[in-house]
Amino acid sequence: MNDISAALGEALRLIASADAQLAQIVWLSVRVSCIAVAISSLIALPLGALLAITRFPGRQAVVAVLNALMGLPPVVVGLLIYLMLSRAGPLGQFGLLFTPTAMIIAQAVLITPIIAALSRQVIEDAWREYEEQLHSLGASTLSAAQTLLWDTRFALMTVVLAGVGRAAAEVGAVMIVGGNIDGVTRVMTTAIALETSKGDLPLALGLGVVLVAIIMGVNLLAHGVKLTAQRYYG
């Protein structure tokens, strides 16, 4: 018990003093996750909007597949991306394996179905309410999608923030494609796993405290956005 208390005290000291190693790991984690979520959002939000307002043969199958992809096993995604980026893979010539870019790709692949599926549901609910009005105004599919994306922006922001939390907590895929290289691809989740196995509890606990704080902060922000949306639409 004394050892754990001492480790926790040292962990808090590392955080309070902005330890260089801890700060570097946290900064890389935040940068990778934010870029991945930005890329995912650019793809997933328009995709979700189009799936919400268009009707075509096989649409339900596409929606079902998209929902199923929300549960993609991270290690499987990491393995597939590893094979694609390895020297023998189709993208091996770009030398992306074991780089932050590879981790961004892995996180984006994992997050895109989540944001797309959740945004589709949000926009489809709005579409049921405004469909007749938009049709009466002669809105095209593209303009209707743009209108609904803007009209549901607060709810969609909550969806995007959920993606941020999911990305920040990812470990399996980024471990495989990033290699957990010190000073290059070591992020909070992979560093916690490594430092715990090495017995360096202060750094592992310090990173754990920061990671939990980030996840809680994202969730509180999402809750605040939801309350704002309720007041806005109320």
N, C-alpha and C positions, 0 to 999 in steps of 0.2 A: 504493500500500500504506500509506503514511504517513497519507493522508487517511482511509482506512478505519479505521486504528488510532485516529486522533484522534476519529473519529465514534463508534467503539465506546466509547472512554474517556468521551466526553461523555454517551453514552447511559447508561452505568453511573452517572455522576454524577447524572443526572436521576432515576434510580431511587433511588439512595441518599439523595438530598435530598428525595424525595417531591415532585417538581415538581408544582405545582398543576394545570397543564394535563394532564400525564400521568395524575395521580391521578383527575382528573375523567373522563377518557376510560375508564380502567380500571373505575372504579366504575359508570359507566353500562353498560358491557359486561357486567359481572358481574350487575348488577340485571336488565337485560333478559333475559339468558340464564336466570337462575334462575327468574324469573317465568314465562317461556315453558315451561321444563321442568316446573314445578309444574302449570301448566294442562294440558300435554300428558299428564302422568302421571295426573291425575284422570280424563282421558278414555280414555287408551290402556290403562292397567292393567286396569280393569274390562272393556273391550272385548276385550282379549287373553284374559282369563279366560273370558269367555262363549264366545268362539270355540273355546277349548280344550276345553270340557266339553260343549258342546251339539252336536247333530247335526240338520241341517235340509237340505232340498233346496237345492242351489247353494252349500253351505258351502265346498266346494273352490274354487269360482270366487271367492268372497269372500276366501278365504285367498290365492289367487294374486294377486288385485288388490292386496291389502294388501301382499304381498311386493314387488310391482312398484312400489308407491308409495314404497317405501324409497329408490328411486333417482330420485325427482323432481328435475328440474333446478332448482336454486335461482333462477336468473334467470327461469324460466317462472313459478314460484310468485310471485316478486316482481312480475312483470308482471300476473298475474291479480289479485293483491291490490291492486296499484296501480289497476287498472281498477275494482275494487269500491269502493275508498275515494276515488277521484277525485270531483270535483264532479258529474260526469255519471253516476257509478256509483250503485248502489242504496244504498250506505252513505255517500255523499258528504255528506249532511246533518249527520253527526256530526263532521266536520272532523278526522278521525284521520290523514289522510295527512301525512307528514313529521313524525311525532311518535314518541316511544318506544313508544307503544301499537301503532302500525302495525308496528314492528319486532318486538314481542312476538308479534303475530298471525302474521307471516311465519315466525318461528322455530317457533312452535307448530305451524303447518301442516306444516312440514318434519319436525319431530321426532316428531309423533304417530304416523305410520305405522311409524317405526323402533321406538319403544318398544312399540307394540301388537304388531307382528310378532315381535319378540324375546321379549316376555313371553308371547305365545301358545305359543311353542315350549317355554319353560321350564315353564309351567303344564301343558301337554299331556303332557310327560314325567312330571310328578308325578301327573297324573290317571290315567295308565296304571297307576301303582303303587298308588294309593289308591282307585280307582273302586269296586271291589267292597266295600271296607270302608265307604266313605261311603254306598253304596247300602244296605248292611245296616243302617246306623244311621238310615236314612230321611231322609237329608239332601236338601233341595231343591236346585234348580240354584243359587239365590242363596246359600244357606248353604254349598254345596260350593265355589262360587267364592270366597267369603270365607275359607273354611278354607285353600284352596290358596294364595290370595294371602298369607296370613299364614305358611303353612308354607314358602313359597319366597321369603320376604322378603329374604334375603341375596342370592340370585341376582337377584332383581328390582332390588335396589339397584344392582347392577352394571350392569344394563340402563339404569337411570335415569342413572347416572353417565356411561354412554356417550352418552346424550342431551345431557348437560351439555357434554361435549367437542365434540359435533357442533354444538351451538348456539354455543358460544364461537368456533368456527372459521368460522362462516358470514359471507359477505361479499356475495354477489350479490344475494340477496333484500333484505337490510337496506339495501343501497346504494340500491336502487330505491325502496323505500317510505319509507325514512328521509331520503333526500336528503343525508346526510352533512353536516348543518348544524352548524357549530362551536358547541359549548356546549349543543346541543340533542339532536342525534341522531348525533353522531360517536362511533363505538365503535372498538375496537382494530383490527379488520380493515379497516374503511373508512379509518381514519386512517392506517394503514400504507400503503395504496395511494395515498392523497392525498399524504402527506408524501414518499413516495419519488418520486412524479412531480414534486414541487416541488423536490426536491433537499435536503430537510431530513432528512438521514440520521440524525442523533443521536436525534430524536424517533421516527422510524420504527424504528430499531434498539432503542431503549428499550422501545417498545410490543411489538416482536417478542419481545424477551427475556421480558417479563412474560407475553405470551400463551403462549409455549412453556412457561414455568414453570407456568402454570395448567393447561395441557393435560397436562403430565407429572404434576403433582400429582393431577389427577383420575384419570389412569390408574393411578398408584401406589395411590390410595385404592381404586379398583375392584379392583385385585389383592389388596389387604389384605382387602377384604370377601369376595372369592372364597376366600381362604385360611381366613378365619373360618368361612365357610359349610361348607367341607370338613371342618373340625374339628368343627363343630356337628352335621353330619349323619353324620360318620364313624363 
